[in-house]
């Protein structure tokens, strides 16, 4: 099992639901989270071991999401 905890670093979320552009996206779409992981990987030097972890994550099936 892989558990991700999302903590926004800013006071605002720049992500809206597709069906209501005024409502914040919650929970974050899995693609958005994966993109953030890849961006962080690239910003911190692109470590080969971390790249392997991201590639492994890509092979997993759709996530089960439990969000408050």
mmCIF file as Biopython writes it, N, C-alpha, C and O atoms, coordinates in Angstrom:
data_model
#
loop_
_atom_site.group_PDB
_atom_site.id
_atom_site.type_symbol
_atom_site.label_atom_id
_atom_site.label_alt_id
_atom_site.label_comp_id
_atom_site.label_asym_id
_atom_site.label_entity_id
_atom_site.label_seq_id
_atom_site.pdbx_PDB_ins_code
_atom_site.Cartn_x
_atom_site.Cartn_y
_atom_site.Cartn_z
_atom_site.occupancy
_atom_site.B_iso_or_equiv
_atom_site.auth_seq_id
_atom_site.auth_asym_id
_atom_site.pdbx_PDB_model_num
ATOM 1   N N  . UNK A ? 1  ? 0.840   -1.164 0.000   1.0 0.0 1  A 1 
ATOM 2   C CA . UNK A ? 1  ? 0.000   0.000  0.000   1.0 0.0 1  A 1 
ATOM 3   C C  . UNK A ? 1  ? 0.892   1.236  0.000   1.0 0.0 1  A 1 
ATOM 4   O O  . UNK A ? 1  ? 1.902   1.296  0.701   1.0 0.0 1  A 1 
ATOM 5   N N  . UNK A ? 2  ? 0.502   2.198  -0.786  1.0 0.0 2  A 1 
ATOM 6   C CA . UNK A ? 2  ? 1.196   3.484  -0.849  1.0 0.0 2  A 1 
ATOM 7   C C  . UNK A ? 2  ? 0.213   4.543  -0.399  1.0 0.0 2  A 1 
ATOM 8   O O  . UNK A ? 2  ? -0.900  4.629  -0.917  1.0 0.0 2  A 1 
ATOM 9   N N  . UNK A ? 3  ? 0.622   5.348  0.562   1.0 0.0 3  A 1 
ATOM 10  C CA . UNK A ? 3  ? -0.240  6.413  1.071   1.0 0.0 3  A 1 
ATOM 11  C C  . UNK A ? 3  ? 0.450   7.746  0.814   1.0 0.0 3  A 1 
ATOM 12  O O  . UNK A ? 3  ? 1.625   7.921  1.138   1.0 0.0 3  A 1 
ATOM 13  N N  . UNK A ? 4  ? -0.286  8.679  0.233   1.0 0.0 4  A 1 
ATOM 14  C CA . UNK A ? 4  ? 0.226   10.024 0.009   1.0 0.0 4  A 1 
ATOM 15  C C  . UNK A ? 4  ? -0.593  10.995 0.844   1.0 0.0 4  A 1 
ATOM 16  O O  . UNK A ? 4  ? -1.824  10.956 0.838   1.0 0.0 4  A 1 
ATOM 17  N N  . UNK A ? 5  ? 0.096   11.854 1.552   1.0 0.0 5  A 1 
ATOM 18  C CA . UNK A ? 5  ? -0.575  12.929 2.275   1.0 0.0 5  A 1 
ATOM 19  C C  . UNK A ? 5  ? -0.315  14.211 1.504   1.0 0.0 5  A 1 
ATOM 20  O O  . UNK A ? 5  ? 0.833   14.523 1.186   1.0 0.0 5  A 1 
ATOM 21  N N  . UNK A ? 6  ? -1.358  14.950 1.203   1.0 0.0 6  A 1 
ATOM 22  C CA . UNK A ? 6  ? -1.238  16.179 0.420   1.0 0.0 6  A 1 
ATOM 23  C C  . UNK A ? 6  ? -1.308  17.372 1.354   1.0 0.0 6  A 1 
ATOM 24  O O  . UNK A ? 6  ? -2.267  17.524 2.111   1.0 0.0 6  A 1 
ATOM 25  N N  . UNK A ? 7  ? -0.303  18.207 1.300   1.0 0.0 7  A 1 
ATOM 26  C CA . UNK A ? 7  ? -0.282  19.458 2.057   1.0 0.0 7  A 1 
ATOM 27  C C  . UNK A ? 7  ? 0.039   20.583 1.078   1.0 0.0 7  A 1 
ATOM 28  O O  . UNK A ? 7  ? 1.101   20.592 0.456   1.0 0.0 7  A 1 
ATOM 29  N N  . UNK A ? 8  ? -0.865  21.508 0.949   1.0 0.0 8  A 1 
ATOM 30  C CA . UNK A ? 8  ? -0.630  22.635 0.043   1.0 0.0 8  A 1 
ATOM 31  C C  . UNK A ? 8  ? 0.315   23.631 0.706   1.0 0.0 8  A 1 
ATOM 32  O O  . UNK A ? 8  ? 0.167   23.939 1.889   1.0 0.0 8  A 1 
ATOM 33  N N  . UNK A ? 9  ? 1.273   24.126 -0.044  1.0 0.0 9  A 1 
ATOM 34  C CA . UNK A ? 9  ? 2.287   25.027 0.499   1.0 0.0 9  A 1 
ATOM 35  C C  . UNK A ? 9  ? 1.900   26.492 0.383   1.0 0.0 9  A 1 
ATOM 36  O O  . UNK A ? 9  ? 2.575   27.365 0.928   1.0 0.0 9  A 1 
ATOM 37  N N  . UNK A ? 10 ? 0.822   26.757 -0.321  1.0 0.0 10 A 1 
ATOM 38  C CA . UNK A ? 10 ? 0.348   28.137 -0.492  1.0 0.0 10 A 1 
ATOM 39  C C  . UNK A ? 10 ? -1.028  28.263 0.138   1.0 0.0 10 A 1 
ATOM 40  O O  . UNK A ? 10 ? -1.653  27.268 0.506   1.0 0.0 10 A 1 
ATOM 41  N N  . UNK A ? 11 ? -1.486  29.491 0.257   1.0 0.0 11 A 1 
ATOM 42  C CA . UNK A ? 11 ? -2.814  29.726 0.829   1.0 0.0 11 A 1 
ATOM 43  C C  . UNK A ? 11 ? -3.927  29.533 -0.192  1.0 0.0 11 A 1 
ATOM 44  O O  . UNK A ? 11 ? -5.104  29.647 0.147   1.0 0.0 11 A 1 
ATOM 45  N N  . UNK A ? 12 ? -3.568  29.244 -1.432  1.0 0.0 12 A 1 
ATOM 46  C CA . UNK A ? 12 ? -4.574  29.090 -2.475  1.0 0.0 12 A 1 
ATOM 47  C C  . UNK A ? 12 ? -4.282  27.842 -3.293  1.0 0.0 12 A 1 
ATOM 48  O O  . UNK A ? 12 ? -3.132  27.432 -3.451  1.0 0.0 12 A 1 
ATOM 49  N N  . UNK A ? 13 ? -5.347  27.252 -3.806  1.0 0.0 13 A 1 
ATOM 50  C CA . UNK A ? 13 ? -5.227  26.093 -4.685  1.0 0.0 13 A 1 
ATOM 51  C C  . UNK A ? 13 ? -5.539  26.557 -6.095  1.0 0.0 13 A 1 
ATOM 52  O O  . UNK A ? 13 ? -6.571  27.186 -6.329  1.0 0.0 13 A 1 
ATOM 53  N N  . UNK A ? 14 ? -4.663  26.254 -7.033  1.0 0.0 14 A 1 
ATOM 54  C CA . UNK A ? 14 ? -4.883  26.643 -8.420  1.0 0.0 14 A 1 
ATOM 55  C C  . UNK A ? 14 ? -5.243  25.376 -9.204  1.0 0.0 14 A 1 
ATOM 56  O O  . UNK A ? 14 ? -4.523  24.955 -10.110 1.0 0.0 14 A 1 
ATOM 57  N N  . UNK A ? 15 ? -6.358  24.799 -8.830  1.0 0.0 15 A 1 
ATOM 58  C CA . UNK A ? 15 ? -6.862  23.596 -9.485  1.0 0.0 15 A 1 
ATOM 59  C C  . UNK A ? 15 ? -8.366  23.562 -9.271  1.0 0.0 15 A 1 
ATOM 60  O O  . UNK A ? 15 ? -8.838  23.573 -8.135  1.0 0.0 15 A 1 
ATOM 61  N N  . UNK A ? 16 ? -9.110  23.521 -10.353 1.0 0.0 16 A 1 
ATOM 62  C CA . UNK A ? 16 ? -10.565 23.520 -10.266 1.0 0.0 16 A 1 
ATOM 63  C C  . UNK A ? 16 ? -11.121 22.222 -10.810 1.0 0.0 16 A 1 
ATOM 64  O O  . UNK A ? 16 ? -10.479 21.537 -11.606 1.0 0.0 16 A 1 
ATOM 65  N N  . UNK A ? 17 ? -12.319 21.896 -10.370 1.0 0.0 17 A 1 
ATOM 66  C CA . UNK A ? 17 ? -12.988 20.718 -10.917 1.0 0.0 17 A 1 
ATOM 67  C C  . UNK A ? 17 ? -13.394 21.010 -12.357 1.0 0.0 17 A 1 
ATOM 68  O O  . UNK A ? 17 ? -13.717 22.155 -12.676 1.0 0.0 17 A 1 
ATOM 69  N N  . UNK A ? 18 ? -13.388 20.021 -13.225 1.0 0.0 18 A 1 
ATOM 70  C CA . UNK A ? 18 ? -13.739 20.259 -14.628 1.0 0.0 18 A 1 
ATOM 71  C C  . UNK A ? 18 ? -15.188 20.714 -14.820 1.0 0.0 18 A 1 
ATOM 72  O O  . UNK A ? 18 ? -15.490 21.432 -15.773 1.0 0.0 18 A 1 
ATOM 73  N N  . UNK A ? 19 ? -16.080 20.302 -13.924 1.0 0.0 19 A 1 
ATOM 74  C CA . UNK A ? 19 ? -17.496 20.616 -14.102 1.0 0.0 19 A 1 
ATOM 75  C C  . UNK A ? 19 ? -17.914 21.902 -13.394 1.0 0.0 19 A 1 
ATOM 76  O O  . UNK A ? 19 ? -19.027 22.382 -13.613 1.0 0.0 19 A 1 
ATOM 77  N N  . UNK A ? 20 ? -17.052 22.472 -12.554 1.0 0.0 20 A 1 
ATOM 78  C CA . UNK A ? 20 ? -17.349 23.737 -11.886 1.0 0.0 20 A 1 
ATOM 79  C C  . UNK A ? 20 ? -16.034 24.470 -11.669 1.0 0.0 20 A 1 
ATOM 80  O O  . UNK A ? 20 ? -15.326 24.206 -10.697 1.0 0.0 20 A 1 
ATOM 81  N N  . UNK A ? 21 ? -15.706 25.383 -12.563 1.0 0.0 21 A 1 
ATOM 82  C CA . UNK A ? 21 ? -14.403 26.058 -12.527 1.0 0.0 21 A 1 
ATOM 83  C C  . UNK A ? 21 ? -14.230 26.960 -11.300 1.0 0.0 21 A 1 
ATOM 84  O O  . UNK A ? 21 ? -13.136 27.472 -11.062 1.0 0.0 21 A 1 
ATOM 85  N N  . UNK A ? 22 ? -15.303 27.160 -10.519 1.0 0.0 22 A 1 
ATOM 86  C CA . UNK A ? 22 ? -15.174 27.974 -9.310  1.0 0.0 22 A 1 
ATOM 87  C C  . UNK A ? 22 ? -14.929 27.120 -8.074  1.0 0.0 22 A 1 
ATOM 88  O O  . UNK A ? 22 ? -14.649 27.657 -7.002  1.0 0.0 22 A 1 
ATOM 89  N N  . UNK A ? 23 ? -15.028 25.801 -8.201  1.0 0.0 23 A 1 
ATOM 90  C CA . UNK A ? 23 ? -14.838 24.899 -7.058  1.0 0.0 23 A 1 
ATOM 91  C C  . UNK A ? 23 ? -13.436 24.298 -7.089  1.0 0.0 23 A 1 
ATOM 92  O O  . UNK A ? 23 ? -12.967 23.880 -8.147  1.0 0.0 23 A 1 
ATOM 93  N N  . UNK A ? 24 ? -12.771 24.251 -5.950  1.0 0.0 24 A 1 
ATOM 94  C CA . UNK A ? 24 ? -11.431 23.647 -5.931  1.0 0.0 24 A 1 
ATOM 95  C C  . UNK A ? 24 ? -11.491 22.146 -6.178  1.0 0.0 24 A 1 
ATOM 96  O O  . UNK A ? 24 ? -12.455 21.479 -5.802  1.0 0.0 24 A 1 
ATOM 97  N N  . UNK A ? 25 ? -10.457 21.632 -6.809  1.0 0.0 25 A 1 
ATOM 98  C CA . UNK A ? 25 ? -10.364 20.194 -7.067  1.0 0.0 25 A 1 
ATOM 99  C C  . UNK A ? 25 ? -9.966  19.491 -5.773  1.0 0.0 25 A 1 
ATOM 100 O O  . UNK A ? 25 ? -8.867  19.698 -5.259  1.0 0.0 25 A 1 
ATOM 101 N N  . UNK A ? 26 ? -10.869 18.657 -5.250  1.0 0.0 26 A 1 
ATOM 102 C CA . UNK A ? 26 ? -10.542 17.860 -4.076  1.0 0.0 26 A 1 
ATOM 103 C C  . UNK A ? 26 ? -11.273 16.548 -4.158  1.0 0.0 26 A 1 
ATOM 104 O O  . UNK A ? 26 ? -12.480 16.553 -4.402  1.0 0.0 26 A 1 
ATOM 105 N N  . UNK A ? 27 ? -10.626 15.440 -3.971  1.0 0.0 27 A 1 
ATOM 106 C CA . UNK A ? 27 ? -9.181  15.333 -3.781  1.0 0.0 27 A 1 
ATOM 107 C C  . UNK A ? 27 ? -8.450  15.634 -5.083  1.0 0.0 27 A 1 
ATOM 108 O O  . UNK A ? 27 ? -9.054  15.595 -6.155  1.0 0.0 27 A 1 
ATOM 109 N N  . UNK A ? 28 ? -7.166  15.932 -5.003  1.0 0.0 28 A 1 
ATOM 110 C CA . UNK A ? 28 ? -6.408  16.207 -6.224  1.0 0.0 28 A 1 
ATOM 111 C C  . UNK A ? 28 ? -6.445  14.999 -7.160  1.0 0.0 28 A 1 
ATOM 112 O O  . UNK A ? 28 ? -6.402  13.851 -6.718  1.0 0.0 28 A 1 
ATOM 113 N N  . UNK A ? 29 ? -6.525  15.277 -8.438  1.0 0.0 29 A 1 
ATOM 114 C CA . UNK A ? 29 ? -6.525  14.204 -9.436  1.0 0.0 29 A 1 
ATOM 115 C C  . UNK A ? 29 ? -5.188  13.466 -9.363  1.0 0.0 29 A 1 
ATOM 116 O O  . UNK A ? 29 ? -4.146  14.104 -9.213  1.0 0.0 29 A 1 
ATOM 117 N N  . UNK A ? 30 ? -5.198  12.131 -9.468  1.0 0.0 30 A 1 
ATOM 118 C CA . UNK A ? 30 ? -3.938  11.368 -9.413  1.0 0.0 30 A 1 
ATOM 119 C C  . UNK A ? 30 ? -2.896  11.851 -10.425 1.0 0.0 30 A 1 
ATOM 120 O O  . UNK A ? 30 ? -1.701  11.837 -10.130 1.0 0.0 30 A 1 
ATOM 121 N N  . UNK A ? 31 ? -3.331  12.274 -11.605 1.0 0.0 31 A 1 
ATOM 122 C CA . UNK A ? 31 ? -2.373  12.787 -12.596 1.0 0.0 31 A 1 
ATOM 123 C C  . UNK A ? 31 ? -1.679  14.053 -12.092 1.0 0.0 31 A 1 
ATOM 124 O O  . UNK A ? 31 ? -0.491  14.259 -12.337 1.0 0.0 31 A 1 
ATOM 125 N N  . UNK A ? 32 ? -2.424  14.889 -11.395 1.0 0.0 32 A 1 
ATOM 126 C CA . UNK A ? 32 ? -1.831  16.120 -10.861 1.0 0.0 32 A 1 
ATOM 127 C C  . UNK A ? 32 ? -0.779  15.780 -9.805  1.0 0.0 32 A 1 
ATOM 128 O O  . UNK A ? 32 ? 0.284   16.399 -9.760  1.0 0.0 32 A 1 
ATOM 129 N N  . UNK A ? 33 ? -1.078  14.802 -8.963  1.0 0.0 33 A 1 
ATOM 130 C CA . UNK A ? 33 ? -0.104  14.391 -7.945  1.0 0.0 33 A 1 
ATOM 131 C C  . UNK A ? 33 ? 1.144   13.789 -8.587  1.0 0.0 33 A 1 
ATOM 132 O O  . UNK A ? 33 ? 2.265   14.081 -8.168  1.0 0.0 33 A 1 
ATOM 133 N N  . UNK A ? 34 ? 0.948   12.948 -9.605  1.0 0.0 34 A 1 
ATOM 134 C CA . UNK A ? 34 ? 2.096   12.346 -10.271 1.0 0.0 34 A 1 
ATOM 135 C C  . UNK A ? 34 ? 2.955   13.416 -10.934 1.0 0.0 34 A 1 
ATOM 136 O O  . UNK A ? 34 ? 4.183   13.356 -10.879 1.0 0.0 34 A 1 
ATOM 137 N N  . UNK A ? 35 ? 2.308   14.392 -11.560 1.0 0.0 35 A 1 
ATOM 138 C CA . UNK A ? 35 ? 3.054   15.489 -12.189 1.0 0.0 35 A 1 
ATOM 139 C C  . UNK A ? 35 ? 3.875   16.259 -11.160 1.0 0.0 35 A 1 
ATOM 140 O O  . UNK A ? 35 ? 4.999   16.675 -11.443 1.0 0.0 35 A 1 
ATOM 141 N N  . UNK A ? 36 ? 3.318   16.448 -9.975  1.0 0.0 36 A 1 
ATOM 142 C CA . UNK A ? 36 ? 4.056   17.146 -8.919  1.0 0.0 36 A 1 
ATOM 143 C C  . UNK A ? 36 ? 5.263   16.321 -8.475  1.0 0.0 36 A 1 
ATOM 144 O O  . UNK A ? 36 ? 6.332   16.875 -8.218  1.0 0.0 36 A 1 
ATOM 145 N N  . UNK A ? 37 ? 5.098   15.006 -8.386  1.0 0.0 37 A 1 
ATOM 146 C CA . UNK A ? 37 ? 6.228   14.148 -8.017  1.0 0.0 37 A 1 
ATOM 147 C C  . UNK A ? 37 ? 7.341   14.217 -9.069  1.0 0.0 37 A 1 
ATOM 148 O O  . UNK A ? 37 ? 8.520   14.296 -8.725  1.0 0.0 37 A 1 
ATOM 149 N N  . UNK A ? 38 ? 6.965   14.186 -10.332 1.0 0.0 38 A 1 
ATOM 150 C CA . UNK A ? 38 ? 7.953   14.253 -11.413 1.0 0.0 38 A 1 
ATOM 151 C C  . UNK A ? 38 ? 8.662   15.613 -11.409 1.0 0.0 38 A 1 
ATOM 152 O O  . UNK A ? 38 ? 9.880   15.678 -11.579 1.0 0.0 38 A 1 
ATOM 153 N N  . UNK A ? 39 ? 7.908   16.687 -11.219 1.0 0.0 39 A 1 
ATOM 154 C CA . UNK A ? 39 ? 8.511   18.020 -11.186 1.0 0.0 39 A 1 
ATOM 155 C C  . UNK A ? 39 ? 9.501   18.136 -10.024 1.0 0.0 39 A 1 
ATOM 156 O O  . UNK A ? 39 ? 10.584  18.700 -10.180 1.0 0.0 39 A 1 
ATOM 157 N N  . UNK A ? 40 ? 9.131   17.604 -8.869  1.0 0.0 40 A 1 
ATOM 158 C CA . UNK A ? 40 ? 10.026  17.630 -7.715  1.0 0.0 40 A 1 
ATOM 159 C C  . UNK A ? 40 ? 11.285  16.817 -7.986  1.0 0.0 40 A 1 
ATOM 160 O O  . UNK A ? 40 ? 12.391  17.235 -7.643  1.0 0.0 40 A 1 
ATOM 161 N N  . UNK A ? 41 ? 11.107  15.654 -8.603  1.0 0.0 41 A 1 
ATOM 162 C CA . UNK A ? 41 ? 12.259  14.814 -8.968  1.0 0.0 41 A 1 
ATOM 163 C C  . UNK A ? 41 ? 13.224  15.601 -9.866  1.0 0.0 41 A 1 
ATOM 164 O O  . UNK A ? 41 ? 14.433  15.605 -9.636  1.0 0.0 41 A 1 
ATOM 165 N N  . UNK A ? 42 ? 12.679  16.261 -10.883 1.0 0.0 42 A 1 
ATOM 166 C CA . UNK A ? 42 ? 13.520  16.996 -11.828 1.0 0.0 42 A 1 
ATOM 167 C C  . UNK A ? 42 ? 14.207  18.194 -11.163 1.0 0.0 42 A 1 
ATOM 168 O O  . UNK A ? 42 ? 15.371  18.481 -11.446 1.0 0.0 42 A 1 
ATOM 169 N N  . UNK A ? 43 ? 13.490  18.887 -10.286 1.0 0.0 43 A 1 
ATOM 170 C CA . UNK A ? 43 ? 14.050  20.069 -9.622  1.0 0.0 43 A 1 
ATOM 171 C C  . UNK A ? 43 ? 15.171  19.711 -8.646  1.0 0.0 43 A 1 
ATOM 172 O O  . UNK A ? 43 ? 15.989  20.560 -8.294  1.0 0.0 43 A 1 
ATOM 173 N N  . UNK A ? 44 ? 15.203  18.462 -8.216  1.0 0.0 44 A 1 
ATOM 174 C CA . UNK A ? 44 ? 16.208  18.050 -7.232  1.0 0.0 44 A 1 
ATOM 175 C C  . UNK A ? 44 ? 17.267  17.131 -7.821  1.0 0.0 44 A 1 
ATOM 176 O O  . UNK A ? 44 ? 17.836  16.300 -7.114  1.0 0.0 44 A 1 
ATOM 177 N N  . UNK A ? 45 ? 17.532  17.279 -9.111  1.0 0.0 45 A 1 
ATOM 178 C CA . UNK A ? 45 ? 18.669  16.612 -9.716  1.0 0.0 45 A 1 
ATOM 179 C C  . UNK A ? 45 ? 18.395  15.342 -10.486 1.0 0.0 45 A 1 
ATOM 180 O O  . UNK A ? 45 ? 19.314  14.796 -11.097 1.0 0.0 45 A 1 
ATOM 181 N N  . UNK A ? 46 ? 17.171  14.850 -10.485 1.0 0.0 46 A 1 
ATOM 182 C CA . UNK A ? 46 ? 16.845  13.676 -11.294 1.0 0.0 46 A 1 
ATOM 183 C C  . UNK A ? 46 ? 17.565  12.408 -10.867 1.0 0.0 46 A 1 
ATOM 184 O O  . UNK A ? 46 ? 18.112  11.698 -11.710 1.0 0.0 46 A 1 
ATOM 185 N N  . UNK A ? 47 ? 17.575  12.116 -9.586  1.0 0.0 47 A 1 
ATOM 186 C CA . UNK A ? 47 ? 18.234  10.922 -9.050  1.0 0.0 47 A 1 
ATOM 187 C C  . UNK A ? 47 ? 17.725  9.650  -9.742  1.0 0.0 47 A 1 
ATOM 188 O O  . UNK A ? 47 ? 16.513  9.453  -9.830  1.0 0.0 47 A 1 
ATOM 189 N N  . UNK A ? 48 ? 18.615  8.785  -10.233 1.0 0.0 48 A 1 
ATOM 190 C CA . UNK A ? 48 ? 18.196  7.565  -10.927 1.0 0.0 48 A 1 
ATOM 191 C C  . UNK A ? 48 ? 17.330  6.629  -10.068 1.0 0.0 48 A 1 
ATOM 192 O O  . UNK A ? 48 ? 16.407  5.999  -10.586 1.0 0.0 48 A 1 
ATOM 193 N N  . UNK A ? 49 ? 17.614  6.534  -8.782  1.0 0.0 49 A 1 
ATOM 194 C CA . UNK A ? 49 ? 16.799  5.671  -7.919  1.0 0.0 49 A 1 
ATOM 195 C C  . UNK A ? 49 ? 15.384  6.225  -7.788  1.0 0.0 49 A 1 
ATOM 196 O O  . UNK A ? 49 ? 14.413  5.468  -7.783  1.0 0.0 49 A 1 
ATOM 197 N N  . UNK A ? 50 ? 15.273  7.537  -7.684  1.0 0.0 50 A 1 
ATOM 198 C CA . UNK A ? 50 ? 13.950  8.157  -7.602  1.0 0.0 50 A 1 
ATOM 199 C C  . UNK A ? 50 ? 13.207  7.994  -8.927  1.0 0.0 50 A 1 
ATOM 200 O O  . UNK A ? 50 ? 11.990  7.809  -8.947  1.0 0.0 50 A 1 
ATOM 201 N N  . UNK A ? 51 ? 13.947  8.065  -10.029 1.0 0.0 51 A 1 
ATOM 202 C CA . UNK A ? 51 ? 13.315  7.847  -11.334 1.0 0.0 51 A 1 
ATOM 203 C C  . UNK A ? 51 ? 12.750  6.431  -11.425 1.0 0.0 51 A 1 
ATOM 204 O O  . UNK A ? 51 ? 11.647  6.236  -11.935 1.0 0.0 51 A 1 
ATOM 205 N N  . UNK A ? 52 ? 13.484  5.462  -10.942 1.0 0.0 52 A 1 
ATOM 206 C CA . UNK A ? 52 ? 13.003  4.085  -10.942 1.0 0.0 52 A 1 
ATOM 207 C C  . UNK A ? 52 ? 11.724  3.966  -10.109 1.0 0.0 52 A 1 
ATOM 208 O O  . UNK A ? 52 ? 10.804  3.237  -10.479 1.0 0.0 52 A 1 
ATOM 209 N N  . UNK A ? 53 ? 11.671  4.681  -8.989  1.0 0.0 53 A 1 
ATOM 210 C CA . UNK A ? 53 ? 10.467  4.658  -8.152  1.0 0.0 53 A 1 
ATOM 211 C C  . UNK A ? 53 ? 9.280   5.266  -8.893  1.0 0.0 53 A 1 
ATOM 212 O O  . UNK A ? 53 ? 8.165   4.751  -8.807  1.0 0.0 53 A 1 
ATOM 213 N N  . UNK A ? 54 ? 9.511   6.355  -9.618  1.0 0.0 54 A 1 
ATOM 214 C CA . UNK A ? 54 ? 8.434   6.970  -10.396 1.0 0.0 54 A 1 
ATOM 215 C C  . UNK A ? 54 ? 7.972   6.037  -11.522 1.0 0.0 54 A 1 
ATOM 216 O O  . UNK A ? 54 ? 6.777   5.938  -11.803 1.0 0.0 54 A 1 
ATOM 217 N N  . UNK A ? 55 ? 8.910   5.369  -12.151 1.0 0.0 55 A 1 
ATOM 218 C CA . UNK A ? 55 ? 8.542   4.431  -13.212 1.0 0.0 55 A 1 
ATOM 219 C C  . UNK A ? 55 ? 7.744   3.258  -12.646 1.0 0.0 55 A 1 
ATOM 220 O O  . UNK A ? 55 ? 6.812   2.775  -13.290 1.0 0.0 55 A 1 
ATOM 221 N N  . UNK A ? 56 ? 8.104   2.799  -11.450 1.0 0.0 56 A 1 
ATOM 222 C CA . UNK A ? 56 ? 7.330   1.745  -10.798 1.0 0.0 56 A 1 
ATOM 223 C C  . UNK A ? 56 ? 5.918   2.235  -10.507 1.0 0.0 56 A 1 
ATOM 224 O O  . UNK A ? 56 ? 4.946   1.509  -10.718 1.0 0.0 56 A 1 
ATOM 225 N N  . UNK A ? 57 ? 5.807   3.465  -10.025 1.0 0.0 57 A 1 
ATOM 226 C CA . UNK A ? 57 ? 4.503   4.042  -9.711  1.0 0.0 57 A 1 
ATOM 227 C C  . UNK A ? 57 ? 3.621   4.088  -10.954 1.0 0.0 57 A 1 
ATOM 228 O O  . UNK A ? 57 ? 2.410   3.882  -10.866 1.0 0.0 57 A 1 
ATOM 229 N N  . UNK A ? 58 ? 4.218   4.358  -12.105 1.0 0.0 58 A 1 
ATOM 230 C CA . UNK A ? 58 ? 3.467   4.396  -13.364 1.0 0.0 58 A 1 
ATOM 231 C C  . UNK A ? 58 ? 2.846   3.046  -13.714 1.0 0.0 58 A 1 
ATOM 232 O O  . UNK A ? 58 ? 1.830   2.993  -14.407 1.0 0.0 58 A 1 
ATOM 233 N N  . UNK A ? 59 ? 3.442   1.967  -13.244 1.0 0.0 59 A 1 
ATOM 234 C CA . UNK A ? 59 ? 2.953   0.637  -13.618 1.0 0.0 59 A 1 
ATOM 235 C C  . UNK A ? 59 ? 1.773   0.181  -12.777 1.0 0.0 59 A 1 
ATOM 236 O O  . UNK A ? 59 ? 1.137   -0.822 -13.103 1.0 0.0 59 A 1 
ATOM 237 N N  . UNK A ? 60 ? 1.465   0.905  -11.691 1.0 0.0 60 A 1 
ATOM 238 C CA . UNK A ? 60 ? 0.375   0.503  -10.808 1.0 0.0 60 A 1 
ATOM 239 C C  . UNK A ? 60 ? -0.982  0.798  -11.443 1.0 0.0 60 A 1 
ATOM 240 O O  . UNK A ? 60 ? -1.105  1.659  -12.314 1.0 0.0 60 A 1 
ATOM 241 N N  . UNK A ? 61 ? -1.971  0.081  -10.997 1.0 0.0 61 A 1 
ATOM 242 C CA . UNK A ? 61 ? -3.328  0.297  -11.479 1.0 0.0 61 A 1 
ATOM 243 C C  . UNK A ? 61 ? -3.925  1.585  -10.919 1.0 0.0 61 A 1 
ATOM 244 O O  . UNK A ? 61 ? -3.259  2.332  -10.202 1.0 0.0 61 A 1 
ATOM 245 N N  . UNK A ? 62 ? -5.193  1.834  -11.258 1.0 0.0 62 A 1 
ATOM 246 C CA . UNK A ? 62 ? -5.856  3.043  -10.759 1.0 0.0 62 A 1 
ATOM 247 C C  . UNK A ? 62 ? -5.886  3.050  -9.225  1.0 0.0 62 A 1 
ATOM 248 O O  . UNK A ? 62 ? -6.041  2.004  -8.595  1.0 0.0 62 A 1 
ATOM 249 N N  . UNK A ? 63 ? -5.737  4.221  -8.644  1.0 0.0 63 A 1 
ATOM 250 C CA . UNK A ? 63 ? -5.697  4.300  -7.175  1.0 0.0 63 A 1 
ATOM 251 C C  . UNK A ? 63 ? -7.091  4.211  -6.557  1.0 0.0 63 A 1 
ATOM 252 O O  . UNK A ? 63 ? -8.097  4.537  -7.188  1.0 0.0 63 A 1 
ATOM 253 N N  . UNK A ? 64 ? -7.119  3.761  -5.310  1.0 0.0 64 A 1 
ATOM 254 C CA . UNK A ? 64 ? -8.320  3.911  -4.490  1.0 0.0 64 A 1 
ATOM 255 C C  . UNK A ? 64 ? -8.106  5.189  -3.711  1.0 0.0 64 A 1 
ATOM 256 O O  . UNK A ? 64 ? -7.057  5.381  -3.097  1.0 0.0 64 A 1 
ATOM 257 N N  . UNK A ? 65 ? -9.078  6.048  -3.732  1.0 0.0 65 A 1 
ATOM 258 C CA . UNK A ? 65 ? -8.918  7.340  -3.077  1.0 0.0 65 A 1 
ATOM 259 C C  . UNK A ? 65 ? -9.881  7.429  -1.896  1.0 0.0 65 A 1 
ATOM 260 O O  . UNK A ? 65 ? -11.087 7.232  -2.038  1.0 0.0 65 A 1 
ATOM 261 N N  . UNK A ? 66 ? -9.320  7.729  -0.736  1.0 0.0 66 A 1 
ATOM 262 C CA . UNK A ? 66 ? -10.100 7.965  0.479   1.0 0.0 66 A 1 
ATOM 263 C C  . UNK A ? 66 ? -9.721  9.369  0.938   1.0 0.0 66 A 1 
ATOM 264 O O  . UNK A ? 66 ? -8.594  9.602  1.374   1.0 0.0 66 A 1 
ATOM 265 N N  . UNK A ? 67 ? -10.655 10.293 0.839   1.0 0.0 67 A 1 
ATOM 266 C CA . UNK A ? 67 ? -10.346 11.674 1.184   1.0 0.0 67 A 1 
ATOM 267 C C  . UNK A ? 67 ? -11.476 12.269 2.015   1.0 0.0 67 A 1 
ATOM 268 O O  . UNK A ? 67 ? -12.658 12.041 1.757   1.0 0.0 67 A 1 
ATOM 269 N N  . UNK A ? 68 ? -11.075 13.030 3.011   1.0 0.0 68 A 1 
ATOM 270 C CA . UNK A ? 68 ? -12.062 13.705 3.857   1.0 0.0 68 A 1 
ATOM 271 C C  . UNK A ? 68 ? -12.610 14.914 3.129   1.0 0.0 68 A 1 
ATOM 272 O O  . UNK A ? 68 ? -13.458 15.627 3.666   1.0 0.0 68 A 1 
#
